[in-house]
Amino acid sequence: MLVKLSSDKSVSEAAAALQAAVQANHFGVMQIHNLKETMEKKGVEFARECLILEVCQPQQAKKVLDQKHGRLHRTALPDLHLRGGR
């Protein structure tokens, strides 16, 4: 499922607000990927700011991983993407 929301916040402001909301709802941010930095390190020009937040709800992740045929499924463990520009 793809959900798109708009905000007048900058990417860093939106990321900070999202991290606070994630923690308030008993989730955790495992890692934040800066796509612009990563692409530039690989020699690819990428003009927009873009952060990818790996968000996890530990109890739900454990349920998925404890299943008999437990494999990580992107639908069960989604990422959150914050992009600047329109």
Secondary structure as UniProt FT lines:
FT   HELIX           11..24
FT   TURN            25..26
FT   STRAND          28..34
FT   HELIX           35..41
FT   TURN            42..43
FT   STRAND          50..56
FT   HELIX           58..66
FT   TURN            68..69
FT   TURN            74..76
FT   STRAND          79..83
//
